[in-house]
Every structure is written in structure tokens, then in C-alpha cells.
Amino acid sequence: MRYLFSFMICAVLFSACSDCSTPIADDEKTIEEYLSSTNLSAEKTPEGVYYSISVPGSAEKPNSNSQVTVAYRGYLLDGTEFDASGDDDLVIQLWQVIQGWTIGIPQFGRGGSGTLIIPSALAYDCDARTGIPANSILVFDITLVDFQ
């Protein structure tokens, strides 16, 4: 009985420590292929978020603690849309969203727009969401309407 209990504890600990995430370096190759196939040029932050700015907006930019108002469309690399702001812009604190947004949205000035391509580790990682499979690279068309 003692051995069974010890085995169960070890099994729980090992399963809790398993890392199901895709390394950013692996996603980077896929993102580079996507950029090439879509003829999209993008820059990369040190953390690995790719961004392409089509309208730079103002010189003033939000930071990771800003409250932002954004219009957005989120989709997978195959073009499958999983979310969009629709007619109502989203107002949210940047520290409350996925890391890719916290890192990527400050690349835009007020009124700016463009695309963020977020590696899975900076999105939902190994957690699936409605319409988003686990370990998915996410693409967002973003307009930074305003921020405080």
C-alpha cells in the first residue's frame, strides 16, 4: 500500500511537471515560412513576437501597464478566424492578456495598425481554447484605437 501511494504521488508530480509547450525556436521556423508565403515583412521583438506595422500611428506608445482600446481580428495561420472585436472595440489592461499582446501592442502608436504573429508559448501554449488548438501560433490584425 505504501508503495502504491508513493507511486501515485510520483506520477502526479511528473505529470504536473511535464512541459507540453512548443519551443519558440520551433515556432519561429513556422512563422518565417508563413511570412514568406504571405509576402508579409515583419520585425521581431527580443521575446519572439513578430509585428508588421502598416500604419504607425502616433509617436506615443502604450506600455505593458496601459489600458488599451483595440479593434482586432484573431486567426490561425491557416486563416481560420477564432475571434474578432466586431463593431465594439475591446478595452482591456495589457497586463491582463496573453504575453504576445502585452509585448506586441506597445509596438504600435495611437491610431496605428498592423499584424502581430505570436508564438504559441506567448499565447495559450499547450492549453486549447474555443477555436484555438493547443500549441497554436496566433495572428492578430490590430488597430490601436487609444490607450491610457
Long-range contacts (C-beta under 8 A, 24 or more apart in sequence): 20-125, 20-126, 20-134, 20-135, 21-120, 21-121, 21-125, 21-126, 21-135, 22-119, 22-120, 22-121, 22-135, 23-121, 24-48, 24-119, 24-121, 24-122, 27-119, 27-120, 27-121, 27-137, 28-119, 30-77, 30-137, 31-117, 31-119, 31-137, 34-77, 34-117, 34-137, 34-139, 35-117, 40-115, 42-115, 42-117, 43-107, 45-103, 45-104, 45-107, 47-99, 47-103, 47-122, 48-119, 48-121, 48-122, 49-100, 49-103, 49-104, 49-116, 49-117, 49-118, 49-119, 49-122, 50-116, 50-117, 50-118, 51-104, 51-107, 51-108, 51-114, 51-115, 51-116, 51-117, 52-114, 52-115, 52-117, 53-107, 53-108, 53-112, 53-113, 53-114, 54-113, 54-114, 54-115, 55-111, 55-112, 55-113, 55-114, 55-143, 56-108, 56-109, 56-112, 57-108, 57-109, 57-110, 57-111, 57-112, 57-113, 57-144, 58-109, 58-110, 58-111, 58-112, 59-109, 60-109, 60-110, 61-106, 61-107, 61-108, 61-109, 61-110, 62-94, 62-105, 62-106, 62-144, 62-147, 63-94, 63-106, 64-94, 64-95, 64-102, 64-103, 64-106, 65-93, 65-94, 65-95, 66-93, 66-94, 66-106, 66-147, 66-148, 67-91, 67-92, 67-93, 67-94, 67-147, 67-148, 68-92, 68-93, 68-94, 68-105, 68-144, 68-145, 68-146, 68-147, 69-144, 69-145, 69-146, 69-147, 70-105, 70-142, 70-143, 70-144, 70-145, 71-142, 71-143, 71-145, 72-140, 72-141, 72-142, 72-143, 73-140, 73-141, 74-138, 74-139, 74-140, 75-138, 75-139, 75-140, 76-132, 76-133, 76-136, 76-137, 76-138, 76-139, 77-137, 77-139, 80-131, 81-131, 82-129, 82-130, 82-131, 82-132, 83-131, 89-145, 98-122, 98-123, 98-124, 98-138, 99-123, 100-138, 101-140, 104-140, 104-142, 105-142, 105-144, 108-142, 108-144, 109-144, 110-144, 110-145, 110-146, 110-147, 111-143, 111-144, 111-145, 112-143, 112-144, 113-141, 113-142, 113-143, 113-144, 114-141, 114-142, 115-139, 115-140, 115-141, 115-142, 116-140, 116-142
